[in-house]
Amino acid sequence: MATRARVRAPELVGRGGWINTGGAELSLADLRGKIAILDFWTFCCINCLHVLDELRELEEKHRDTVVVVGVHSPKFVHEADHRAVLDAVERY
C-alpha cells in the first residue's frame, strides 16, 4: 500500500478580522481535536439564515467538540461592506 504525503491546511486568515469571538483571533491550533464546521454564508441568503438554528443547536449540544466557523462570502457589492456584515452578525 502506498503512503500518502500529509497535507496541511493553511492557516485561517481573513480580510476584515474575526467577528463574534470576543476579540480573539482563531487559529488552526485552536481547532485541534475538535470538529470544525465551516459555514459559508451571505446575509441576503434565506437558506443561510435557515441553517443558523441547526448550527446553533449542534454547537450547544456538542460544546466541547464542535466549533462552527462562519465564513462570510458576499454575493452582492453591498454585502461586502464591513459595517453591514457586523450589523448582520448582530441581528442573527
PDB file with one MODEL, atoms N, CA, C and O in Angstrom:
MODEL        1
ATOM      1  N   MET A   1       0.834  -1.171   0.000  1.00  0.00           N
ATOM      2  CA  MET A   1       0.000   0.000   0.000  1.00  0.00           C
ATOM      3  C   MET A   1       0.887   1.245   0.000  1.00  0.00           C
ATOM      4  O   MET A   1       1.826   1.348   0.789  1.00  0.00           O
ATOM      5  N   ALA A   2       0.586   2.168  -0.873  1.00  0.00           N
ATOM      6  CA  ALA A   2       1.390   3.388  -0.994  1.00  0.00           C
ATOM      7  C   ALA A   2       1.050   4.355   0.133  1.00  0.00           C
ATOM      8  O   ALA A   2      -0.097   4.465   0.566  1.00  0.00           O
ATOM      9  N   THR A   3       2.073   5.043   0.585  1.00  0.00           N
ATOM     10  CA  THR A   3       1.824   6.065   1.612  1.00  0.00           C
ATOM     11  C   THR A   3       1.548   7.393   0.935  1.00  0.00           C
ATOM     12  O   THR A   3       2.068   7.678  -0.144  1.00  0.00           O
ATOM     13  N   ARG A   4       0.739   8.184   1.570  1.00  0.00           N
ATOM     14  CA  ARG A   4       0.394   9.493   1.022  1.00  0.00           C
ATOM     15  C   ARG A   4       1.084  10.573   1.822  1.00  0.00           C
ATOM     16  O   ARG A   4       1.269  10.460   3.033  1.00  0.00           O
ATOM     17  N   ALA A   5       1.455  11.610   1.122  1.00  0.00           N
ATOM     18  CA  ALA A   5       2.064  12.748   1.800  1.00  0.00           C
ATOM     19  C   ALA A   5       0.999  13.435   2.651  1.00  0.00           C
ATOM     20  O   ALA A   5      -0.162  13.532   2.252  1.00  0.00           O
ATOM     21  N   ARG A   6       1.401  13.901   3.809  1.00  0.00           N
ATOM     22  CA  ARG A   6       0.470  14.605   4.686  1.00  0.00           C
ATOM     23  C   ARG A   6       0.208  15.999   4.127  1.00  0.00           C
ATOM     24  O   ARG A   6       1.134  16.751   3.822  1.00  0.00           O
ATOM     25  N   VAL A   7      -1.059  16.321   4.003  1.00  0.00           N
ATOM     26  CA  VAL A   7      -1.456  17.630   3.504  1.00  0.00           C
ATOM     27  C   VAL A   7      -1.852  18.479   4.702  1.00  0.00           C
ATOM     28  O   VAL A   7      -2.705  18.082   5.496  1.00  0.00           O
ATOM     29  N   ARG A   8      -1.244  19.624   4.831  1.00  0.00           N
ATOM     30  CA  ARG A   8      -1.546  20.516   5.949  1.00  0.00           C
ATOM     31  C   ARG A   8      -2.459  21.646   5.475  1.00  0.00           C
ATOM     32  O   ARG A   8      -2.263  22.231   4.410  1.00  0.00           O
ATOM     33  N   ALA A   9      -3.447  21.926   6.292  1.00  0.00           N
ATOM     34  CA  ALA A   9      -4.377  23.010   5.967  1.00  0.00           C
ATOM     35  C   ALA A   9      -3.665  24.344   6.154  1.00  0.00           C
ATOM     36  O   ALA A   9      -2.827  24.481   7.045  1.00  0.00           O
ATOM     37  N   PRO A  10      -3.990  25.316   5.327  1.00  0.00           N
ATOM     38  CA  PRO A  10      -3.409  26.650   5.512  1.00  0.00           C
ATOM     39  C   PRO A  10      -4.005  27.310   6.755  1.00  0.00           C
ATOM     40  O   PRO A  10      -5.113  26.975   7.173  1.00  0.00           O
ATOM     41  N   GLU A  11      -3.279  28.230   7.329  1.00  0.00           N
ATOM     42  CA  GLU A  11      -3.767  28.964   8.496  1.00  0.00           C
ATOM     43  C   GLU A  11      -5.006  29.764   8.103  1.00  0.00           C
ATOM     44  O   GLU A  11      -5.158  30.164   6.949  1.00  0.00           O
ATOM     45  N   LEU A  12      -5.868  29.986   9.053  1.00  0.00           N
ATOM     46  CA  LEU A  12      -7.099  30.742   8.812  1.00  0.00           C
ATOM     47  C   LEU A  12      -6.787  32.236   8.821  1.00  0.00           C
ATOM     48  O   LEU A  12      -6.282  32.776   9.805  1.00  0.00           O
ATOM     49  N   VAL A  13      -7.094  32.881   7.722  1.00  0.00           N
ATOM     50  CA  VAL A  13      -6.884  34.332   7.633  1.00  0.00           C
ATOM     51  C   VAL A  13      -8.099  34.944   6.944  1.00  0.00           C
ATOM     52  O   VAL A  13      -8.796  34.287   6.171  1.00  0.00           O
ATOM     53  N   GLY A  14      -8.328  36.189   7.239  1.00  0.00           N
ATOM     54  CA  GLY A  14      -9.430  36.887   6.612  1.00  0.00           C
ATOM     55  C   GLY A  14      -9.048  38.328   6.365  1.00  0.00           C
ATOM     56  O   GLY A  14      -8.018  38.801   6.844  1.00  0.00           O
ATOM     57  N   ARG A  15      -9.873  39.015   5.621  1.00  0.00           N
ATOM     58  CA  ARG A  15      -9.568  40.405   5.288  1.00  0.00           C
ATOM     59  C   ARG A  15     -10.030  41.382   6.351  1.00  0.00           C
ATOM     60  O   ARG A  15      -9.371  42.392   6.594  1.00  0.00           O
ATOM     61  N   GLY A  16     -11.153  41.094   6.987  1.00  0.00           N
ATOM     62  CA  GLY A  16     -11.744  42.063   7.897  1.00  0.00           C
ATOM     63  C   GLY A  16     -11.539  41.750   9.366  1.00  0.00           C
ATOM     64  O   GLY A  16     -12.055  42.469  10.223  1.00  0.00           O
ATOM     65  N   GLY A  17     -10.810  40.710   9.675  1.00  0.00           N
ATOM     66  CA  GLY A  17     -10.636  40.319  11.069  1.00  0.00           C
ATOM     67  C   GLY A  17     -11.768  39.408  11.521  1.00  0.00           C
ATOM     68  O   GLY A  17     -12.741  39.194  10.798  1.00  0.00           O
ATOM     69  N   TRP A  18     -11.625  38.885  12.709  1.00  0.00           N
ATOM     70  CA  TRP A  18     -12.588  37.945  13.263  1.00  0.00           C
ATOM     71  C   TRP A  18     -13.742  38.711  13.900  1.00  0.00           C
ATOM     72  O   TRP A  18     -13.543  39.748  14.532  1.00  0.00           O
ATOM     73  N   ILE A  19     -14.936  38.190  13.726  1.00  0.00           N
ATOM     74  CA  ILE A  19     -16.148  38.797  14.272  1.00  0.00           C
ATOM     75  C   ILE A  19     -16.790  37.802  15.231  1.00  0.00           C
ATOM     76  O   ILE A  19     -16.791  36.597  14.980  1.00  0.00           O
ATOM     77  N   ASN A  20     -17.331  38.313  16.320  1.00  0.00           N
ATOM     78  CA  ASN A  20     -18.096  37.500  17.267  1.00  0.00           C
ATOM     79  C   ASN A  20     -17.233  36.476  18.004  1.00  0.00           C
ATOM     80  O   ASN A  20     -17.693  35.379  18.322  1.00  0.00           O
ATOM     81  N   THR A  21     -15.991  36.841  18.271  1.00  0.00           N
ATOM     82  CA  THR A  21     -15.093  35.951  19.018  1.00  0.00           C
ATOM     83  C   THR A  21     -14.603  36.606  20.301  1.00  0.00           C
ATOM     84  O   THR A  21     -13.688  36.099  20.950  1.00  0.00           O
ATOM     85  N   GLY A  22     -15.201  37.719  20.664  1.00  0.00           N
ATOM     86  CA  GLY A  22     -14.748  38.434  21.855  1.00  0.00           C
ATOM     87  C   GLY A  22     -13.396  39.088  21.657  1.00  0.00           C
ATOM     88  O   GLY A  22     -12.681  39.352  22.624  1.00  0.00           O
ATOM     89  N   GLY A  23     -13.041  39.352  20.404  1.00  0.00           N
ATOM     90  CA  GLY A  23     -11.765  39.995  20.104  1.00  0.00           C
ATOM     91  C   GLY A  23     -10.609  39.030  19.888  1.00  0.00           C
ATOM     92  O   GLY A  23      -9.509  39.451  19.531  1.00  0.00           O
ATOM     93  N   ALA A  24     -10.847  37.743  20.100  1.00  0.00           N
ATOM     94  CA  ALA A  24      -9.782  36.747  19.930  1.00  0.00           C
ATOM     95  C   ALA A  24      -9.627  36.369  18.459  1.00  0.00           C
ATOM     96  O   ALA A  24     -10.605  36.290  17.715  1.00  0.00           O
ATOM     97  N   GLU A  25      -8.384  36.140  18.059  1.00  0.00           N
ATOM     98  CA  GLU A  25      -8.098  35.594  16.727  1.00  0.00           C
ATOM     99  C   GLU A  25      -8.224  34.074  16.826  1.00  0.00           C
ATOM    100  O   GLU A  25      -7.910  33.497  17.867  1.00  0.00           O
ATOM    101  N   LEU A  26      -8.668  33.436  15.781  1.00  0.00           N
ATOM    102  CA  LEU A  26      -8.817  31.986  15.757  1.00  0.00           C
ATOM    103  C   LEU A  26      -7.738  31.397  14.869  1.00  0.00           C
ATOM    104  O   LEU A  26      -7.482  31.902  13.775  1.00  0.00           O
ATOM    105  N   SER A  27      -7.104  30.331  15.337  1.00  0.00           N
ATOM    106  CA  SER A  27      -6.056  29.674  14.549  1.00  0.00           C
ATOM    107  C   SER A  27      -6.368  28.188  14.423  1.00  0.00           C
ATOM    108  O   SER A  27      -7.250  27.667  15.104  1.00  0.00           O
ATOM    109  N   LEU A  28      -5.640  27.521  13.551  1.00  0.00           N
ATOM    110  CA  LEU A  28      -5.818  26.076  13.412  1.00  0.00           C
ATOM    111  C   LEU A  28      -5.491  25.361  14.709  1.00  0.00           C
ATOM    112  O   LEU A  28      -6.119  24.355  15.039  1.00  0.00           O
ATOM    113  N   ALA A  29      -4.523  25.863  15.438  1.00  0.00           N
ATOM    114  CA  ALA A  29      -4.164  25.246  16.718  1.00  0.00           C
ATOM    115  C   ALA A  29      -5.345  25.275  17.690  1.00  0.00           C
ATOM    116  O   ALA A  29      -5.515  24.355  18.491  1.00  0.00           O
ATOM    117  N   ASP A  30      -6.161  26.331  17.619  1.00  0.00           N
ATOM    118  CA  ASP A  30      -7.342  26.424  18.486  1.00  0.00           C
ATOM    119  C   ASP A  30      -8.375  25.353  18.152  1.00  0.00           C
ATOM    120  O   ASP A  30      -9.179  24.979  19.006  1.00  0.00           O
ATOM    121  N   LEU A  31      -8.358  24.861  16.928  1.00  0.00           N
ATOM    122  CA  LEU A  31      -9.334  23.869  16.478  1.00  0.00           C
ATOM    123  C   LEU A  31      -8.841  22.431  16.632  1.00  0.00           C
ATOM    124  O   LEU A  31      -9.604  21.493  16.404  1.00  0.00           O
ATOM    125  N   ARG A  32      -7.599  22.249  17.008  1.00  0.00           N
ATOM    126  CA  ARG A  32      -7.040  20.902  17.134  1.00  0.00           C
ATOM    127  C   ARG A  32      -7.871  20.057  18.087  1.00  0.00           C
ATOM    128  O   ARG A  32      -8.181  20.484  19.200  1.00  0.00           O
ATOM    129  N   GLY A  33      -8.228  18.863  17.648  1.00  0.00           N
ATOM    130  CA  GLY A  33      -9.002  17.941  18.455  1.00  0.00           C
ATOM    131  C   GLY A  33     -10.502  18.202  18.417  1.00  0.00           C
ATOM    132  O   GLY A  33     -11.263  17.527  19.111  1.00  0.00           O
ATOM    133  N   LYS A  34     -10.929  19.156  17.627  1.00  0.00           N
ATOM    134  CA  LYS A  34     -12.349  19.492  17.527  1.00  0.00           C
ATOM    135  C   LYS A  34     -12.848  19.237  16.108  1.00  0.00           C
ATOM    136  O   LYS A  34     -12.067  19.128  15.163  1.00  0.00           O
ATOM    137  N   ILE A  35     -14.146  19.146  15.988  1.00  0.00           N
ATOM    138  CA  ILE A  35     -14.777  19.061  14.681  1.00  0.00           C
ATOM    139  C   ILE A  35     -15.127  20.487  14.288  1.00  0.00           C
ATOM    140  O   ILE A  35     -15.898  21.153  14.979  1.00  0.00           O
ATOM    141  N   ALA A  36     -14.569  20.953  13.197  1.00  0.00           N
ATOM    142  CA  ALA A  36     -14.826  22.316  12.728  1.00  0.00           C
ATOM    143  C   ALA A  36     -15.806  22.261  11.561  1.00  0.00           C
ATOM    144  O   ALA A  36     -15.575  21.579  10.563  1.00  0.00           O
ATOM    145  N   ILE A  37     -16.894  22.989  11.710  1.00  0.00           N
ATOM    146  CA  ILE A  37     -17.880  23.115  10.642  1.00  0.00           C
ATOM    147  C   ILE A  37     -17.705  24.498  10.048  1.00  0.00           C
ATOM    148  O   ILE A  37     -17.875  25.500  10.743  1.00  0.00           O
ATOM    149  N   LEU A  38     -17.370  24.562   8.773  1.00  0.00           N
ATOM    150  CA  LEU A  38     -17.249  25.840   8.083  1.00  0.00           C
ATOM    151  C   LEU A  38     -18.580  26.147   7.412  1.00  0.00           C
ATOM    152  O   LEU A  38     -19.028  25.414   6.530  1.00  0.00           O
ATOM    153  N   ASP A  39     -19.201  27.231   7.839  1.00  0.00           N
ATOM    154  CA  ASP A  39     -20.493  27.643   7.297  1.00  0.00           C
ATOM    155  C   ASP A  39     -20.269  28.851   6.404  1.00  0.00           C
ATOM    156  O   ASP A  39     -20.053  29.960   6.893  1.00  0.00           O
ATOM    157  N   PHE A  40     -20.320  28.638   5.100  1.00  0.00           N
ATOM    158  CA  PHE A  40     -20.159  29.729   4.142  1.00  0.00           C
ATOM    159  C   PHE A  40     -21.518  30.399   3.988  1.00  0.00           C
ATOM    160  O   PHE A  40     -22.495  29.750   3.613  1.00  0.00           O
ATOM    161  N   TRP A  41     -21.583  31.690   4.277  1.00  0.00           N
ATOM    162  CA  TRP A  41     -22.861  32.381   4.307  1.00  0.00           C
ATOM    163  C   TRP A  41     -22.772  33.773   3.706  1.00  0.00           C
ATOM    164  O   TRP A  41     -21.697  34.354   3.559  1.00  0.00           O
ATOM    165  N   THR A  42     -23.944  34.279   3.367  1.00  0.00           N
ATOM    166  CA  THR A  42     -24.101  35.660   2.945  1.00  0.00           C
ATOM    167  C   THR A  42     -25.385  36.154   3.577  1.00  0.00           C
ATOM    168  O   THR A  42     -26.334  35.380   3.706  1.00  0.00           O
ATOM    169  N   PHE A  43     -25.449  37.407   3.973  1.00  0.00           N
ATOM    170  CA  PHE A  43     -26.592  37.823   4.784  1.00  0.00           C
ATOM    171  C   PHE A  43     -27.860  38.099   4.001  1.00  0.00           C
ATOM    172  O   PHE A  43     -28.882  38.428   4.604  1.00  0.00           O
ATOM    173  N   CYS A  44     -27.836  37.978   2.699  1.00  0.00           N
ATOM    174  CA  CYS A  44     -29.067  38.110   1.906  1.00  0.00           C
ATOM    175  C   CYS A  44     -29.623  36.754   1.478  1.00  0.00           C
ATOM    176  O   CYS A  44     -30.579  36.698   0.704  1.00  0.00           O
ATOM    177  N   CYS A  45     -29.051  35.686   1.960  1.00  0.00           N
ATOM    178  CA  CYS A  45     -29.442  34.336   1.551  1.00  0.00           C
ATOM    179  C   CYS A  45     -30.379  33.714   2.593  1.00  0.00           C
ATOM    180  O   CYS A  45     -29.982  33.505   3.739  1.00  0.00           O
ATOM    181  N   ILE A  46     -31.607  33.424   2.200  1.00  0.00           N
ATOM    182  CA  ILE A  46     -32.577  32.850   3.130  1.00  0.00           C
ATOM    183  C   ILE A  46     -32.147  31.463   3.595  1.00  0.00           C
ATOM    184  O   ILE A  46     -32.384  31.106   4.749  1.00  0.00           O
ATOM    185  N   ASN A  47     -31.528  30.681   2.732  1.00  0.00           N
ATOM    186  CA  ASN A  47     -31.055  29.356   3.140  1.00  0.00           C
ATOM    187  C   ASN A  47     -29.970  29.468   4.205  1.00  0.00           C
ATOM    188  O   ASN A  47     -29.905  28.645   5.118  1.00  0.00           O
ATOM    189  N   CYS A  48     -29.125  30.475   4.090  1.00  0.00           N
ATOM    190  CA  CYS A  48     -28.083  30.704   5.100  1.00  0.00           C
ATOM    191  C   CYS A  48     -28.705  31.018   6.452  1.00  0.00           C
ATOM    192  O   CYS A  48     -28.206  30.583   7.490  1.00  0.00           O
ATOM    193  N   LEU A  49     -29.788  31.770   6.437  1.00  0.00           N
ATOM    194  CA  LEU A  49     -30.475  32.113   7.684  1.00  0.00           C
ATOM    195  C   LEU A  49     -31.163  30.899   8.292  1.00  0.00           C
ATOM    196  O   LEU A  49     -31.167  30.732   9.511  1.00  0.00           O
ATOM    197  N   HIS A  50     -31.740  30.058   7.455  1.00  0.00           N
ATOM    198  CA  HIS A  50     -32.442  28.876   7.959  1.00  0.00           C
ATOM    199  C   HIS A  50     -31.501  27.896   8.650  1.00  0.00           C
ATOM    200  O   HIS A  50     -31.902  27.228   9.603  1.00  0.00           O
ATOM    201  N   VAL A  51     -30.283  27.801   8.197  1.00  0.00           N
ATOM    202  CA  VAL A  51     -29.356  26.822   8.768  1.00  0.00           C
ATOM    203  C   VAL A  51     -28.788  27.279  10.120  1.00  0.00           C
ATOM    204  O   VAL A  51     -28.228  26.469  10.858  1.00  0.00           O
ATOM    205  N   LEU A  52     -28.927  28.565  10.445  1.00  0.00           N
ATOM    206  CA  LEU A  52     -28.354  29.079  11.696  1.00  0.00           C
ATOM    207  C   LEU A  52     -28.873  28.355  12.936  1.00  0.00           C
ATOM    208  O   LEU A  52     -28.091  28.028  13.828  1.00  0.00           O
ATOM    209  N   ASP A  53     -30.167  28.103  13.004  1.00  0.00           N
ATOM    210  CA  ASP A  53     -30.724  27.415  14.175  1.00  0.00           C
ATOM    211  C   ASP A  53     -30.165  26.004  14.317  1.00  0.00           C
ATOM    212  O   ASP A  53     -29.901  25.541  15.426  1.00  0.00           O
ATOM    213  N   GLU A  54     -29.986  25.327  13.190  1.00  0.00           N
ATOM    214  CA  GLU A  54     -29.427  23.975  13.237  1.00  0.00           C
ATOM    215  C   GLU A  54     -27.969  24.000  13.703  1.00  0.00           C
ATOM    216  O   GLU A  54     -27.557  23.168  14.511  1.00  0.00           O
ATOM    217  N   LEU A  55     -27.204  24.947  13.195  1.00  0.00           N
ATOM    218  CA  LEU A  55     -25.804  25.060  13.604  1.00  0.00           C
ATOM    219  C   LEU A  55     -25.690  25.453  15.075  1.00  0.00           C
ATOM    220  O   LEU A  55     -24.846  24.925  15.799  1.00  0.00           O
ATOM    221  N   ARG A  56     -26.521  26.361  15.505  1.00  0.00           N
ATOM    222  CA  ARG A  56     -26.518  26.798  16.909  1.00  0.00           C
ATOM    223  C   ARG A  56     -26.793  25.611  17.828  1.00  0.00           C
ATOM    224  O   ARG A  56     -26.121  25.441  18.845  1.00  0.00           O
ATOM    225  N   GLU A  57     -27.788  24.786  17.468  1.00  0.00           N
ATOM    226  CA  GLU A  57     -28.137  23.614  18.263  1.00  0.00           C
ATOM    227  C   GLU A  57     -26.982  22.611  18.311  1.00  0.00           C
ATOM    228  O   GLU A  57     -26.669  22.071  19.372  1.00  0.00           O
ATOM    229  N   LEU A  58     -26.355  22.365  17.170  1.00  0.00           N
ATOM    230  CA  LEU A  58     -25.208  21.451  17.131  1.00  0.00           C
ATOM    231  C   LEU A  58     -24.078  21.934  18.028  1.00  0.00           C
ATOM    232  O   LEU A  58     -23.492  21.156  18.781  1.00  0.00           O
ATOM    233  N   GLU A  59     -23.780  23.221  17.939  1.00  0.00           N
ATOM    234  CA  GLU A  59     -22.677  23.782  18.716  1.00  0.00           C
ATOM    235  C   GLU A  59     -22.986  23.731  20.211  1.00  0.00           C
ATOM    236  O   GLU A  59     -22.096  23.451  21.014  1.00  0.00           O
ATOM    237  N   GLU A  60     -24.224  23.995  20.589  1.00  0.00           N
ATOM    238  CA  GLU A  60     -24.589  23.943  22.005  1.00  0.00           C
ATOM    239  C   GLU A  60     -24.588  22.511  22.531  1.00  0.00           C
ATOM    240  O   GLU A  60     -24.118  22.252  23.638  1.00  0.00           O
ATOM    241  N   LYS A  61     -25.114  21.586  21.736  1.00  0.00           N
ATOM    242  CA  LYS A  61     -25.205  20.185  22.158  1.00  0.00           C
ATOM    243  C   LYS A  61     -23.824  19.546  22.292  1.00  0.00           C
ATOM    244  O   LYS A  61     -23.604  18.717  23.175  1.00  0.00           O
ATOM    245  N   HIS A  62     -22.900  19.929  21.420  1.00  0.00           N
ATOM    246  CA  HIS A  62     -21.562  19.332  21.407  1.00  0.00           C
ATOM    247  C   HIS A  62     -20.505  20.399  21.691  1.00  0.00           C
ATOM    248  O   HIS A  62     -19.489  20.481  21.001  1.00  0.00           O
ATOM    249  N   ARG A  63     -20.751  21.196  22.692  1.00  0.00           N
ATOM    250  CA  ARG A  63     -19.926  22.354  23.037  1.00  0.00           C
ATOM    251  C   ARG A  63     -18.429  22.043  23.142  1.00  0.00           C
ATOM    252  O   ARG A  63     -17.597  22.875  22.779  1.00  0.00           O
ATOM    253  N   ASP A  64     -18.086  20.852  23.636  1.00  0.00           N
ATOM    254  CA  ASP A  64     -16.679  20.512  23.846  1.00  0.00           C
ATOM    255  C   ASP A  64     -15.978  19.991  22.598  1.00  0.00           C
ATOM    256  O   ASP A  64     -14.749  19.921  22.562  1.00  0.00           O
ATOM    257  N   THR A  65     -16.743  19.626  21.580  1.00  0.00           N
ATOM    258  CA  THR A  65     -16.105  19.001  20.417  1.00  0.00           C
ATOM    259  C   THR A  65     -16.380  19.690  19.080  1.00  0.00           C
ATOM    260  O   THR A  65     -15.648  19.471  18.115  1.00  0.00           O
ATOM    261  N   VAL A  66     -17.419  20.515  19.011  1.00  0.00           N
ATOM    262  CA  VAL A  66     -17.795  21.129  17.732  1.00  0.00           C
ATOM    263  C   VAL A  66     -17.597  22.645  17.787  1.00  0.00           C
ATOM    264  O   VAL A  66     -17.979  23.306  18.753  1.00  0.00           O
ATOM    265  N   VAL A  67     -16.996  23.171  16.732  1.00  0.00           N
ATOM    266  CA  VAL A  67     -16.843  24.616  16.573  1.00  0.00           C
ATOM    267  C   VAL A  67     -17.389  24.988  15.204  1.00  0.00           C
ATOM    268  O   VAL A  67     -17.000  24.407  14.191  1.00  0.00           O
ATOM    269  N   VAL A  68     -18.289  25.956  15.180  1.00  0.00           N
ATOM    270  CA  VAL A  68     -18.831  26.443  13.909  1.00  0.00           C
ATOM    271  C   VAL A  68     -18.111  27.740  13.568  1.00  0.00           C
ATOM    272  O   VAL A  68     -18.109  28.691  14.350  1.00  0.00           O
ATOM    273  N   VAL A  69     -17.501  27.760  12.390  1.00  0.00           N
ATOM    274  CA  VAL A  69     -16.809  28.951  11.907  1.00  0.00           C
ATOM    275  C   VAL A  69     -17.583  29.459  10.699  1.00  0.00           C
ATOM    276  O   VAL A  69     -17.665  28.789   9.669  1.00  0.00           O
ATOM    277  N   GLY A  70     -18.145  30.646  10.840  1.00  0.00           N
ATOM    278  CA  GLY A  70     -18.868  31.258   9.735  1.00  0.00           C
ATOM    279  C   GLY A  70     -17.894  31.972   8.810  1.00  0.00           C
ATOM    280  O   GLY A  70     -17.043  32.741   9.257  1.00  0.00           O
ATOM    281  N   VAL A  71     -18.029  31.712   7.535  1.00  0.00           N
ATOM    282  CA  VAL A  71     -17.177  32.353   6.535  1.00  0.00           C
ATOM    283  C   VAL A  71     -18.083  33.196   5.647  1.00  0.00           C
ATOM    284  O   VAL A  71     -18.815  32.670   4.809  1.00  0.00           O
ATOM    285  N   HIS A  72     -18.024  34.505   5.841  1.00  0.00           N
ATOM    286  CA  HIS A  72     -18.889  35.381   5.055  1.00  0.00           C
ATOM    287  C   HIS A  72     -18.374  35.443   3.622  1.00  0.00           C
ATOM    288  O   HIS A  72     -17.209  35.757   3.379  1.00  0.00           O
ATOM    289  N   SER A  73     -19.249  35.143   2.692  1.00  0.00           N
ATOM    290  CA  SER A  73     -18.911  35.103   1.266  1.00  0.00           C
ATOM    291  C   SER A  73     -19.905  35.966   0.510  1.00  0.00           C
ATOM    292  O   SER A  73     -20.905  35.453   0.008  1.00  0.00           O
ATOM    293  N   PRO A  74     -19.650  37.275   0.420  1.00  0.00           N
ATOM    294  CA  PRO A  74     -20.629  38.174  -0.180  1.00  0.00           C
ATOM    295  C   PRO A  74     -20.917  37.855  -1.641  1.00  0.00           C
ATOM    296  O   PRO A  74     -20.019  37.562  -2.431  1.00  0.00           O
ATOM    297  N   LYS A  75     -22.199  37.923  -1.968  1.00  0.00           N
ATOM    298  CA  LYS A  75     -22.613  37.702  -3.356  1.00  0.00           C
ATOM    299  C   LYS A  75     -22.793  39.036  -4.079  1.00  0.00           C
ATOM    300  O   LYS A  75     -22.494  39.152  -5.267  1.00  0.00           O
ATOM    301  N   PHE A  76     -23.275  40.027  -3.362  1.00  0.00           N
ATOM    302  CA  PHE A  76     -23.547  41.336  -3.939  1.00  0.00           C
ATOM    303  C   PHE A  76     -22.601  42.370  -3.345  1.00  0.00           C
ATOM    304  O   PHE A  76     -22.066  42.173  -2.254  1.00  0.00           O
ATOM    305  N   VAL A  77     -22.397  43.464  -4.055  1.00  0.00           N
ATOM    306  CA  VAL A  77     -21.444  44.501  -3.652  1.00  0.00           C
ATOM    307  C   VAL A  77     -21.750  45.028  -2.259  1.00  0.00           C
ATOM    308  O   VAL A  77     -20.838  45.173  -1.445  1.00  0.00           O
ATOM    309  N   HIS A  78     -23.017  45.318  -1.964  1.00  0.00           N
ATOM    310  CA  HIS A  78     -23.353  45.888  -0.653  1.00  0.00           C
ATOM    311  C   HIS A  78     -23.094  44.917   0.490  1.00  0.00           C
ATOM    312  O   HIS A  78     -22.944  45.341   1.636  1.00  0.00           O
ATOM    313  N   GLU A  79     -23.040  43.622   0.199  1.00  0.00           N
ATOM    314  CA  GLU A  79     -22.760  42.629   1.242  1.00  0.00           C
ATOM    315  C   GLU A  79     -21.287  42.598   1.630  1.00  0.00           C
ATOM    316  O   GLU A  79     -20.926  41.991   2.638  1.00  0.00           O
ATOM    317  N   ALA A  80     -20.449  43.234   0.857  1.00  0.00           N
ATOM    318  CA  ALA A  80     -19.026  43.271   1.164  1.00  0.00           C
ATOM    319  C   ALA A  80     -18.672  44.397   2.130  1.00  0.00           C
ATOM    320  O   ALA A  80     -17.543  44.463   2.615  1.00  0.00           O
ATOM    321  N   ASP A  81     -19.624  45.281   2.413  1.00  0.00           N
ATOM    322  CA  ASP A  81     -19.398  46.379   3.339  1.00  0.00           C
ATOM    323  C   ASP A  81     -19.244  45.827   4.761  1.00  0.00           C
ATOM    324  O   ASP A  81     -20.145  45.169   5.281  1.00  0.00           O
ATOM    325  N   HIS A  82     -18.101  46.100   5.377  1.00  0.00           N
ATOM    326  CA  HIS A  82     -17.789  45.516   6.692  1.00  0.00           C
ATOM    327  C   HIS A  82     -18.832  45.887   7.741  1.00  0.00           C
ATOM    328  O   HIS A  82     -19.223  45.035   8.540  1.00  0.00           O
ATOM    329  N   ARG A  83     -19.284  47.118   7.758  1.00  0.00           N
ATOM    330  CA  ARG A  83     -20.295  47.552   8.738  1.00  0.00           C
ATOM    331  C   ARG A  83     -21.585  46.762   8.546  1.00  0.00           C
ATOM    332  O   ARG A  83     -22.230  46.394   9.528  1.00  0.00           O
ATOM    333  N   ALA A  84     -21.974  46.496   7.303  1.00  0.00           N
ATOM    334  CA  ALA A  84     -23.185  45.722   7.020  1.00  0.00           C
ATOM    335  C   ALA A  84     -23.039  44.287   7.526  1.00  0.00           C
ATOM    336  O   ALA A  84     -24.002  43.702   8.022  1.00  0.00           O
ATOM    337  N   VAL A  85     -21.853  43.726   7.403  1.00  0.00           N
ATOM    338  CA  VAL A  85     -21.602  42.366   7.903  1.00  0.00           C
ATOM    339  C   VAL A  85     -21.707  42.351   9.422  1.00  0.00           C
ATOM    340  O   VAL A  85     -22.330  41.456   9.993  1.00  0.00           O
ATOM    341  N   LEU A  86     -21.101  43.336  10.078  1.00  0.00           N
ATOM    342  CA  LEU A  86     -21.193  43.423  11.542  1.00  0.00           C
ATOM    343  C   LEU A  86     -22.652  43.536  11.990  1.00  0.00           C
ATOM    344  O   LEU A  86     -23.062  42.884  12.950  1.00  0.00           O
ATOM    345  N   ASP A  87     -23.419  44.351  11.302  1.00  0.00           N
ATOM    346  CA  ASP A  87     -24.840  44.509  11.621  1.00  0.00           C
ATOM    347  C   ASP A  87     -25.594  43.194  11.451  1.00  0.00           C
ATOM    348  O   ASP A  87     -26.445  42.855  12.273  1.00  0.00           O
ATOM    349  N   ALA A  88     -25.282  42.447  10.381  1.00  0.00           N
ATOM    350  CA  ALA A  88     -25.943  41.170  10.132  1.00  0.00           C
ATOM    351  C   ALA A  88     -25.608  40.166  11.229  1.00  0.00           C
ATOM    352  O   ALA A  88     -26.483  39.423  11.673  1.00  0.00           O
ATOM    353  N   VAL A  89     -24.367  40.136  11.665  1.00  0.00           N
ATOM    354  CA  VAL A  89     -23.965  39.221  12.744  1.00  0.00           C
ATOM    355  C   VAL A  89     -24.729  39.568  14.018  1.00  0.00           C
ATOM    356  O   VAL A  89     -25.176  38.670  14.731  1.00  0.00           O
ATOM    357  N   GLU A  90     -24.879  40.827  14.307  1.00  0.00           N
ATOM    358  CA  GLU A  90     -25.640  41.254  15.481  1.00  0.00           C
ATOM    359  C   GLU A  90     -27.109  40.826  15.381  1.00  0.00           C
ATOM    360  O   GLU A  90     -27.700  40.395  16.372  1.00  0.00           O
ATOM    361  N   ARG A  91     -27.688  40.943  14.199  1.00  0.00           N
ATOM    362  CA  ARG A  91     -29.095  40.574  14.004  1.00  0.00           C
ATOM    363  C   ARG A  91     -29.325  39.082  14.213  1.00  0.00           C
ATOM    364  O   ARG A  91     -30.317  38.684  14.824  1.00  0.00           O
ATOM    365  N   TYR A  92     -28.413  38.259  13.707  1.00  0.00           N
ATOM    366  CA  TYR A  92     -28.648  36.817  13.687  1.00  0.00           C
ATOM    367  C   TYR A  92     -27.893  36.079  14.754  1.00  0.00           C
ATOM    368  O   TYR A  92     -27.999  34.856  14.851  1.00  0.00           O
TER     369      TYR A  92
ENDMDL
END
